[in-house]
Amino acid sequence: MTAGSRGFRFSVISAPMLWLAAFFLSPFVIVFAISLVAASDGQPPFASPLLMSNLTFDNYRLLVGDDLYAFAFGNSVRIAATSTVLCLLLGYPMAYAIVRAPQAMRNGLLLLVVLPFWTSFLIRVYAWMILLRPSGLINLALQGLGVIDQPLPLIANQFAVHLGIVYSYLPFMVLPIYAALERLDPALLEAAFDLGCRPWRAFWRVTVPLSAPGIIAGCLLVFIPAVGEFVIPDLLGGPDTPMIGRVLWTEFFSNRDWPAAAAVATALLVALVGPIVVFQILERRGAES
């Protein structure tokens, strides 16, 4: 490799690296530094992290000692994981149907998938509040049809949170799976059929394994933001759905305990990024072996 090509390669790589350092690494370092000091009544509401005498790990000890944080984090992981599975069960058939549709219809079907993105996320969540409330359209329609006598408790519970997350993040599952399915070589399925493989067996033995990268990408795109979701649990959830996003908001704005909130944010980031990095390392080793 010549010096010119090395210089060009360095200039191309350095731009995104500088971008990540400025807008991801630097904010994370600031948040981590705030998590190592104590709260104060000043402005900003924390001691200076530049003085070594102010550094402490009490905020991280609080995360381990207080059951609220463990319960909120476990609840967030459980709701996010369940919502991710529901998105996969709904999104894979949708992506598969779009791929198998005539070429002239695919763009229109993809447009319908991304169409909700043209409306504000907050407005869409408020719309679900109107639909799910006791006097909302769903309960009124069911009562009008004689299906129910009393309004169903469709809001302020975990059902509403799951519904809101699945509705909001379903396109993030459909699009990567569609991209993976569209790249599949039809000759592979034809070869499976020629060898006597039944359609369902060919689907499970050929289509699903080859679309695994899209499934993994979709699951990550849904699970990671769902764990830290704040708007949906706050508007659609009730007191029985504490999630880590709501805990962060409470610590920052109600309690004004920025160091504790920064410790929660740091622990959440490590908990989410760590498994992803391990998965990428194992995947790279598997590809090299």
C-alpha positions in Angstrom: 0.0 0.0 0.0 1.5 3.3 -1.1 1.8 6.4 1.2 -0.9 8.2 -0.8 -3.4 5.4 -0.5 -2.7 5.1 3.3 -3.2 8.8 3.7 -6.5 8.7 1.8 -7.7 5.7 3.8 -6.8 7.5 7.1 -8.6 10.7 6.0 -11.8 8.6 5.1 -11.7 6.7 8.4 -10.8 9.7 10.6 -13.9 11.7 9.7 -16.5 9.2 11.2 -14.1 8.5 14.1 -13.9 12.2 15.0 -17.7 12.4 14.7 -18.2 9.5 17.1 -15.6 10.9 19.5 -17.3 14.3 19.5 -20.9 13.2 19.8 -20.7 9.8 21.5 -17.5 9.3 23.4 -17.2 12.9 24.8 -20.8 13.0 26.2 -20.3 9.6 27.7 -17.1 10.7 29.4 -18.9 13.7 30.8 -21.8 11.6 32.1 -19.4 9.1 33.6 -17.5 11.9 35.3 -20.7 13.3 36.8 -21.6 9.8 38.1 -18.4 9.8 40.2 -19.3 12.8 42.3 -22.0 13.7 44.9 -25.1 15.8 44.4 -25.1 19.4 45.6 -27.6 22.3 45.9 -25.6 24.5 43.5 -25.8 25.1 39.8 -25.0 22.6 38.2 -26.4 20.4 41.0 -23.2 18.3 41.5 -19.7 18.7 42.8 -16.9 19.3 40.4 -15.5 16.1 39.0 -12.2 17.8 38.3 -11.2 17.6 42.0 -9.9 14.2 43.0 -11.3 14.8 46.6 -14.9 14.8 45.2 -14.7 11.5 43.4 -16.8 8.7 44.9 -18.4 5.4 44.0 -21.4 6.0 46.3 -23.8 6.4 43.3 -22.9 2.9 42.0 -23.2 1.5 45.5 -26.7 3.0 45.6 -27.6 1.2 42.3 -26.7 -2.1 44.0 -28.2 -1.4 47.3 -31.6 0.1 46.3 -34.1 -2.4 45.0 -35.9 0.3 42.9 -33.1 0.4 40.3 -32.8 -3.3 40.0 -36.6 -3.7 39.7 -36.9 -1.0 37.1 -34.0 -2.3 35.1 -35.3 -5.9 35.2 -38.8 -4.6 34.3 -37.3 -2.7 31.4 -35.4 -5.7 30.1 -38.5 -8.0 30.4 -40.8 -5.6 28.6 -38.3 -4.8 25.9 -37.5 -8.5 25.4 -41.2 -9.4 25.2 -41.9 -6.5 22.8 -39.0 -7.6 20.7 -40.3 -11.1 20.4 -43.8 -9.8 19.5 -42.2 -7.5 16.8 -40.3 -10.5 15.4 -43.5 -12.6 15.3 -45.3 -9.8 13.5 -42.4 -8.4 11.5 -41.0 -11.5 9.9 -44.3 -12.5 8.1 -44.8 -8.9 7.0 -41.2 -8.8 5.5 -41.6 -12.2 4.0 -45.0 -11.2 2.4 -43.4 -8.0 1.0 -40.5 -10.0 -0.6 -42.9 -12.5 -2.1 -45.2 -9.8 -3.4 -45.0 -8.7 -7.1 -42.2 -6.3 -7.8 -44.6 -3.5 -8.7 -46.2 -3.6 -5.2 -43.1 -3.8 -3.0 -42.4 -0.1 -2.9 -46.0 0.7 -2.0 -45.9 -1.9 0.8 -42.7 -0.6 2.1 -44.2 2.9 2.1 -47.0 1.7 4.3 -44.5 0.2 6.7 -42.6 3.5 7.1 -45.6 5.8 6.8 -46.1 6.2 10.6 -42.6 7.9 10.6 -44.1 10.8 8.8 -46.1 11.7 11.9 -44.6 12.8 15.2 -43.8 10.0 17.6 -45.4 11.9 20.5 -48.6 12.5 18.5 -48.9 8.8 17.7 -48.6 7.8 21.4 -51.2 10.4 22.3 -53.4 8.9 19.6 -53.1 5.5 21.4 -54.1 7.2 24.7 -57.3 8.4 23.0 -58.0 5.0 21.5 -57.3 2.9 24.7 -59.0 5.0 27.4 -62.3 3.8 28.9 -64.2 6.3 26.8 -62.0 5.7 23.8 -63.0 4.4 20.3 -62.0 0.8 21.0 -64.1 0.4 24.1 -67.0 2.3 22.6 -66.9 0.1 19.5 -66.8 -3.1 21.6 -69.7 -1.9 23.8 -71.7 -0.9 20.7 -71.3 -4.3 19.2 -72.4 -5.9 22.5 -69.1 -7.7 23.0 -68.5 -6.1 26.5 -70.7 -4.5 29.1 -68.0 -2.5 30.9 -65.0 -0.7 29.4 -61.9 -2.8 29.3 -58.7 -1.6 31.2 -56.7 -1.1 28.1 -54.5 1.8 29.4 -52.3 2.5 32.4 -50.9 -1.1 32.4 -48.3 -3.3 30.9 -50.5 -4.3 28.0 -50.6 -0.7 26.8 -46.8 -0.3 27.1 -46.3 -3.5 25.1 -48.8 -2.3 22.5 -47.1 1.1 22.2 -43.6 -0.3 21.9 -44.6 -2.9 19.3 -46.5 -0.3 17.2 -43.7 2.2 17.4 -40.8 -0.1 16.7 -42.3 -2.6 14.4 -40.8 -0.9 11.2 -37.3 -1.3 12.7 -37.9 -5.1 12.7 -39.5 -5.3 9.2 -36.9 -3.3 7.3 -33.7 -5.2 8.1 -35.5 -8.6 7.7 -36.8 -7.4 4.4 -33.3 -6.4 3.3 -31.9 -9.8 4.3 -34.7 -11.7 2.6 -34.5 -9.7 -0.6 -30.8 -10.7 -1.0 -31.5 -14.4 -0.8 -30.8 -16.3 -4.0 -34.0 -18.0 -5.2 -31.8 -20.8 -6.6 -31.1 -22.1 -3.1 -34.8 -22.7 -2.5 -35.2 -24.3 -5.9 -32.2 -26.6 -5.1 -33.9 -27.6 -1.8 -37.1 -28.4 -3.6 -35.3 -30.4 -6.2 -33.7 -32.5 -3.4 -37.2 -33.3 -2.1 -37.4 -30.7 0.7 -41.0 -29.7 1.6 -41.8 -26.0 1.5 -42.0 -25.6 5.3 -38.8 -27.6 5.8 -37.1 -25.5 3.2 -38.3 -22.3 4.9 -36.9 -23.4 8.3 -33.7 -24.9 6.9 -32.8 -22.4 4.2 -34.8 -19.1 4.5 -34.7 -18.5 8.2 -30.9 -19.3 8.7 -29.9 -17.2 5.8 -32.1 -14.3 7.1 -30.5 -14.5 10.5 -28.4 -11.3 10.1 -31.6 -9.3 9.4 -33.3 -11.0 12.4 -30.4 -10.1 14.7 -30.2 -6.5 13.4 -34.0 -6.0 13.8 -34.0 -7.4 17.3 -31.1 -5.1 18.3 -32.8 -2.1 16.7 -36.0 -2.8 18.7 -34.6 -4.1 22.0 -32.0 -1.4 22.7 -34.2 1.7 22.4 -37.1 -0.1 24.1 -35.1 -0.8 27.2 -34.5 3.0 27.7 -38.0 4.0 26.5 -39.5 6.9 28.5 -42.4 8.4 26.6 -44.5 5.2 26.1 -44.3 4.0 29.7 -45.0 7.5 31.0 -48.1 8.1 28.8 -49.5 4.6 28.4 -48.1 2.8 31.5 -49.2 2.9 35.1 -47.6 2.6 38.5 -47.0 -1.1 37.9 -44.7 -0.4 34.9 -41.6 1.4 36.3 -38.9 1.4 33.6 -35.4 2.7 33.8 -36.3 5.6 31.5 -38.8 6.9 34.0 -36.3 6.4 36.8 -33.8 8.5 34.9 -36.3 11.3 34.3 -37.3 11.3 38.0 -33.7 11.5 39.2 -32.8 14.2 36.7 -35.8 16.5 37.0 -37.8 15.6 40.1 -35.0 14.7 42.5 -32.3 16.8 40.8 -29.8 14.1 41.7 -27.8 14.2 38.5 -24.9 12.0 39.8 -27.3 9.2 40.6 -29.0 9.6 37.2 -25.7 9.6 35.5 -24.7 6.4 37.3 -28.0 4.8 36.1 -27.3 5.9 32.5 -23.7 4.6 32.6 -24.8 1.3 34.0 -27.5 1.0 31.4 -25.1 1.8 28.6 -22.5 -0.8 29.8 -25.2 -3.4 30.2 -26.5 -2.9 26.6 -23.2 -2.3 24.8 -21.3 -5.1 26.6 -23.3 -8.1 25.1 -23.3 -6.5 21.7 -19.5 -6.2 21.7 -19.2 -9.8 22.9 -21.6 -11.0 20.2 -19.7 -9.1 17.5 -16.4 -10.7 18.7 -17.9 -14.2 18.7 -19.4 -13.6 15.2 -16.1 -12.4 13.8 -14.3 -15.4 15.2 -17.0 -17.7 13.8 -16.6 -16.1 10.4 -12.8 -16.5 10.5 -12.9 -20.1 11.6 
